[in-house]
């Protein structure tokens, strides 16, 4: 009796590792920088500064939204309320917080 051979399972195709790609790019950049340093140490320092400035510029430009976005719009009816507190500068460098009760705002000059 002969056994039937099972077909060999196909190997899974995996994507190359991103860390491996980063390692290869870092090694290539290091080799290039080494070549520039061998030619001129001052030029190598300049290359490092330019690369750092470019990386910083790219990092700052990639931030799409502000870290502190605008506050949400005022809910209906909330605009008619007085602020809960007021900050008053009594003298230079000294501020006092005056608390107020919440309630409907009145027009100026009509306070009772």
C-alpha positions as CSV (number, residue, x, y, z in Angstrom):
1,X,0.0,0.0,0.0
2,X,1.3,3.3,-0.9
3,X,0.7,6.4,1.0
4,X,-0.3,9.5,-0.8
5,X,2.0,12.4,-0.4
6,X,0.5,15.5,1.0
7,X,1.4,18.6,-0.8
8,X,3.8,20.7,1.1
9,X,2.1,23.8,2.7
10,X,2.9,27.0,0.9
11,X,5.1,29.2,3.0
12,X,3.3,32.3,4.2
13,X,4.4,35.5,2.6
14,X,5.3,38.0,5.3
15,X,6.0,41.6,4.8
16,X,9.6,42.7,5.7
17,X,10.0,44.0,9.1
18,X,9.9,47.8,9.5
19,X,12.6,47.6,12.1
20,X,14.8,45.8,9.7
21,X,14.3,48.4,7.0
22,X,15.1,51.1,9.5
23,X,18.3,49.3,10.5
24,X,19.3,49.1,6.8
25,X,18.6,52.8,6.3
26,X,20.5,53.7,9.4
27,X,23.5,51.7,8.4
28,X,23.5,53.3,4.9
29,X,23.2,56.8,6.4
30,X,26.0,56.0,8.8
31,X,28.2,54.7,6.0
32,X,27.5,57.8,4.0
33,X,28.2,60.1,7.0
34,X,31.5,58.1,7.5
35,X,32.5,58.8,4.0
36,X,31.8,62.5,4.4
37,X,33.7,62.6,7.7
38,X,36.7,60.9,6.0
39,X,36.7,63.7,3.4
40,X,36.0,66.6,5.8
41,X,35.1,66.5,9.5
42,X,33.6,70.0,9.3
43,X,31.3,68.9,6.4
44,X,30.2,65.9,8.4
45,X,29.2,68.2,11.3
46,X,27.3,70.4,8.8
47,X,25.5,67.4,7.4
48,X,24.4,66.3,10.9
49,X,23.1,69.8,11.7
50,X,21.2,70.0,8.4
51,X,19.7,66.5,8.9
52,X,18.7,67.4,12.4
53,X,17.1,70.6,11.4
54,X,15.2,68.9,8.6
55,X,13.9,66.2,10.9
56,X,12.8,68.8,13.4
57,X,11.1,70.8,10.7
58,X,9.3,67.7,9.4
59,X,8.2,66.8,12.9
60,X,6.7,70.2,13.6
61,X,5.0,70.3,10.2
62,X,3.4,66.9,10.7
63,X,1.3,68.1,13.7
64,X,-2.1,68.8,12.0
65,X,-4.2,69.9,14.9
66,X,-3.3,72.3,17.8
67,X,-2.6,70.6,21.1
68,X,-5.1,72.9,22.7
69,X,-8.1,73.2,20.3
70,X,-10.7,75.9,20.5
71,X,-13.3,75.4,23.2
72,X,-16.6,73.9,22.2
73,X,-19.4,76.3,21.3
74,X,-21.5,77.8,24.1
75,X,-24.6,75.8,24.7
76,X,-28.0,77.4,24.3
77,X,-28.9,79.6,27.2
78,X,-25.4,79.5,28.7
79,X,-24.6,82.9,27.0
80,X,-27.3,84.5,29.2
81,X,-25.5,83.6,32.5
82,X,-23.0,85.8,34.3
83,X,-19.5,84.5,34.7
84,X,-18.9,82.5,37.8
85,X,-15.9,84.6,38.8
86,X,-13.9,87.6,37.8
87,X,-10.2,88.1,38.1
88,X,-9.2,91.7,39.2
89,X,-5.6,93.0,39.3
90,X,-5.5,95.0,42.5
91,X,-1.9,96.1,42.1
92,X,0.9,95.2,39.9
93,X,1.6,91.4,40.1
94,X,-1.3,90.8,42.5
95,X,-4.7,89.4,41.4
96,X,-7.9,88.8,43.3
97,X,-10.7,86.5,42.3
98,X,-14.2,87.8,43.0
99,X,-16.8,85.1,43.0
100,X,-20.3,85.8,41.8
101,X,-23.6,83.9,42.0
102,X,-24.7,82.4,38.7
103,X,-27.9,83.8,37.2
104,X,-29.3,85.5,34.2
105,X,-27.2,88.4,33.0
106,X,-28.7,91.9,33.2
107,X,-28.2,94.7,30.8
108,X,-25.6,97.3,31.9
109,X,-27.1,100.0,34.1
110,X,-30.2,98.0,35.0
111,X,-28.8,96.2,38.0
112,X,-31.0,96.6,41.0
